[in-house]
Amino acid sequence: MMKAGKETLVVASSSNERFAMGLLVLLCSIVMNNRESNIRFYIINDDILPDTKKLLIEKVTKLGLSLGVTVEIRVMDLSQIKIPDLPLMKGGLASYARLFFSEVLEESSIYYVDSDMVCNRSFPPLAEMESEYGGFLLAGCRDDESYIELDKVWAGKGGRGLYVNAGFLWMNLQAMRDENLPQRVREGKDIIEGIRLKVTPYHDQTLFNCHCMGRIAELPQHFNVVGVSLRPDAVMNPDDNWHFTGEVKPWLAPGDALHLTKSFYVYHVIMRKLGLEGRLPYSAPCLPLSNYKYMLRHIIAARLWFRSKNRFRRFMIRVRCHQGAKSAAAAYSDRIDSLLWKA
């Protein structure tokens, strides 16, 4: 039962079993930083195991109770959404589900957030967003130019207006219903074919930017800071929303890689503070063998580990990275303590 007199924040995300730990951290971060609202979560379930789903709901609901936040979690199976024959993504078909929210959700607008994000900011009330951006289909943060250049499908469709990263979106569901966006997606065979032929690497993001072209509003960049991943020098502003883009996710990172990046170290601090480490199969430091090459390329590109043949220099670089990670983690640890324990 939602508390009267408080705004209701509605947030949707999606996950499979492998991304469940990321989803759990995301939901907890939203609850911690949005205490002035009731919160309703929609979770698109792509084969999350029953025990995992039970843990997720219990953990987030209990955190809400401890902070005086009323949390409602509605889990929807992917089968409830009519997704057409689209190319399979690494995140599964659930990543496409948001394109069809206007058909299955009753709200006039919602936020969508990827499960590989940590949200350190409070969300503007939905009524405020509808008043400011009611003439748009979407609002999101501008993507990096180097990524935009890779989307040849979007460029082929005219490439005009704002191009956003689809990890954090305000979605105007009423406008999408009025303009029948889901059906346009299903009928856009040329765009789907471009995705199938790998003319673009982004899939769902390409569909959003093509079908909403010219009808997308820009949000401040701090709502979706991309690339907070394996860069050892990543700047981590504790007031930004962090988006861990890329194939290697912090809850899947091998333990011996944590010292090489502040962001991964900080992420594991969050997991420890919330009592999540080791609670799910994918929360333990582990990584498919095929992803080690991917991670190694990032470390080499950062020129901090294998650049020098001098063993002593490599050791000192490792020490400095580790110290930087610990320093960043200690500062963020204090922030989490203030959010969890102060009234």
N, C-alpha and C positions, 0 to 999 in steps of 0.2 A: 504494500500500500504506500503510494507516494505521499510525502508530507505536503499538506496544504500550505500555500503561501510561498513555495519555492519553485523556481523555474525547473523544468525537466529537460535535462540534456540527453539527447538521443545520439548514440554512437554505434556504428556498425563496423565489424571487421570479419575476417574469415581465416580459417586455419585447417590444416590437417594435423595428424598426430605429431609429425616431425616439427611443426611450427608451434605446437601447443605451449611450450615454455615461453617462447617469445610473446605469444598472445597473453599469457598470464601476467608477464611483466608489464606489458602495455596497459592492460586493464587496471592493474594496481597503480600504475603511474597516473592514470587519468583520475582515479578515485582520490588519490592523495592531493592532487592539484586542483580539484573542482569541488570543494567542500560546500560551496554556497548553493549547490544544485542537487536536485534528485537526479539520478542517472539511470537511464535504460540502455542496456547493451543488447544489440542483435549480433549473434555469433552464427556465421554460416559454417556449418559443420561438414567437413569433407573427411569422414571416417576417423574422427577423434574417438579414441577408445572410451568406453563407458566409465572406467575408473578415472581416467584423465579428466573427462568432462565433469565428474562429480567433484574431484579435487579443485578444479578451476572455479566452479560455482561456489563451493564452500569457502575457498580462500578469499575470493573477491568480496563476497557478501559479508564475511566476518570482518574484513578490513574496513568495509563501509560502516558497519555497526560500531566499530571501535572509534571511528572518526565522526560519527554522527551523520553519515551520508546514507540515504536510502538508495539501495542498488537493486535493480531488477534485471535479470539476465534471461533473455529469450533465445533459445537455441533453435535454429532452423536447419533442417537437413538440406543438403544441396539438391536433392531430388525434388524439393518443393519449387524449384526455380527452373523455368523452361529455358535452358541454355542451348543454343543451336550447335551445330557441328563446327566447333572452333578448334584450332590447333592447340594441342596440350601444352601447358606451361609448366615450368619447374615447380611452381606453387600449386599446381593442379588446376582443375576447372573452376574451383572456388574463386579464383582471382577474377574471373569474368562475372561473378554473381552481381557485383555492384551495378553493372550496366542495366540490370533488370529489376533493381529495387523498387522502382515506381510501380511495378506490377504486383508486388507481394507485400509491401509495407504500407501502412495506413497514414503515416506522418506526411506533413506537407514539405518538410525538409529535415535532413539529418547530416551528421558528420560521418565520413568514412575515414578510417585510419588503418594502414597496413600493420600486420602483426609483428613486423621487425622494427617498430618504432618505440621510443620512450618519450612520453609527453610530459614536459616540465612546465608547460604553460596552462593557464586556465583557458577554457574555450569561451568565446563570446556567446551570449544567449542566442538561441535559434531565432527568436522573434526579432532581435536586433539584426541578425544576418538577413532575414527575409525582407526587412525594411530597407536595408542598404543595397542588397544584391538581388532583389526580387525580379529584375529584368533579365537576369542571367540564368543559364542552366547549371553552371558550376562556378565555384571559386576555388582557386588553388594557388600554389607557389610556382613561380617560373622555374623551369628546369635549367640545368647547366647547358650552355651553348654547345659544348662538345657532345652532349647526349642528343640534343635536338638535331644536330647535323646528321645523325645516324638514321633518323626516321624518314626514309625516302618515300614512304607511302603518304605521310602528312604533307611533305613537300610537293608530291605529285598531285595532291588535291588542292593545291594553291598555297598552302603554307602561310596563311595570313593570321594576324592577331596573336594572342598570347598562347604559348605552349607550356603546359604545366606538368609537373611530376604528379602522378596519380596516387601517391602514397598517403597524402592528406588532402581531403576534399570536403568542401561544403556542397551538398547536392540538393538542388531545388526539385524535389520529387513531383510537386504539383505541376511545375512547368514541363517536366519530362513527360508526365501523363498527358498534358494538354497537347504536346507536340509529338506524342507517340514515339519517343526516343527508342524504346526497346525494339519496336518493329522496324525502325530505320536501321538499327544495328543488324537485325536478321536479314534485311534485304540488301545490305551493302556488300554484295558479293565481291566487288573489286577490291575493297579494303581487306576483307577476309582472305582473299586469294593472295594479296601482297604479304599478309602475315604468314600464310602457309608457305610462301616461297622465300621467306626470311629476308624480304626487302626492308623490314624493320625488325629490331630486336625486342620491341616492347609489348606487342600483343594488346592487352587491355588498355594500356595507356594510349596507344595509337588509335584505338577505337574511340575513346573519349575525346581526344584532341581533334580527330577528323569529324566526328558527328556533332560536336559542340563548337566547331570552329566559328570564331567571331562572337560567341556567346559565353565566354569564360572571363570571369573577373579575377583580378590578382590580389592575393593575400600577402601580407608581410612575410619575408623569407624566414623569419624565426619560427614560423609554424611548421616548417619542413626543411630542416638542414640536412641535405643529402651528403653521402660520402663519409659519414662518421663511421669508418670501418677499419680497415687495416693500415691506415696512414698513421705511423708513429707520432707524427707532429700535429695530428688533428686538434684543432681548437675546439674545446668543448665548453661552450657557454651554458651554465646551469639553468639559464632562463630560456633556452631554445628547445624545440622538439627535435630529437635526434633520430635520424633515419639510417639504419644500418643496411644500405644497399649493397648489392653484390651477392655472390654465391656463399661466401663464408659468413655465418652468423655467429654472434658472440656466445650464445648458449651451446653452439656446436664446436667452438674453437678448442684445439688441443691445449692442455695445460701449459706446455712449454712455449706457447706463442703469446700467452697473456701479457708477459712483460714487454712485448714489442709494441703495444698499442695502448694508449691511455683509455680509449673507448671500451675495449674489451675488459680491461681491468676494472673500470668503473661499473660496467654492466654486471660483473660478478659480485661487486659490492652490493648492488641492488638486490641480487638474488639471495645473498647471504642475509641481508637485513630483513628481507621478507620471509626468510626461512624456506627458500625454494630450492637451494642447491641439492641435487640428488633425489628430489621428490618425484621427478619424471625421468623416463629412460633417456630423453634427449637433453636433460639438463646437465648431465655429466660431460666433462670435456672429452669429446670424441668427434671424429671427422672422417667421412668416407675417403678412402685412399685417393680417389680421383680428384678430390678437392685440394690435396696438398700442393699440387703443381700450381693451381690457381693462387693459393695463399703465397707460395714462394715467389711468384711473379710480382705480387704486390710488394713484398719485402725488398726484392731486388730493385724494383722501380723507385722505392723510397730512398735508395742509395745509402742506407744506414747500416746494413748488416754485411753484405758480401762485397762491398765496394773495395775494401782494403784486404790485402793478403796478410797484413800484419796481425798476428794473433792477439797481441796485447791491445792493439787499437780496437779490434773487434770486441774484446772483453770489456773495454772501457765504454764503448758504444752501448753494449748490453746493459751495463750498470747504470748509465745515464738514462736510458729508456725506462729501465725498471724503476729508478728513483722518480722520474717524471710521472710514470703511471701511478705509483704509490701516492705521490703528492696530490694528483688530481683526484684519486679515489678517496683520500682522507677528507678533502674539502667537500666532496659530494656526499660522503658518509655523514658529515655534520648536517648537511642540508636534509637528508632523509630523516635523521633523528628529529630535526625540528618539525618536519611534516608529520611524523608518526606520533610523536609524544607531546608536542605542545598543543594547547587548546586553540 
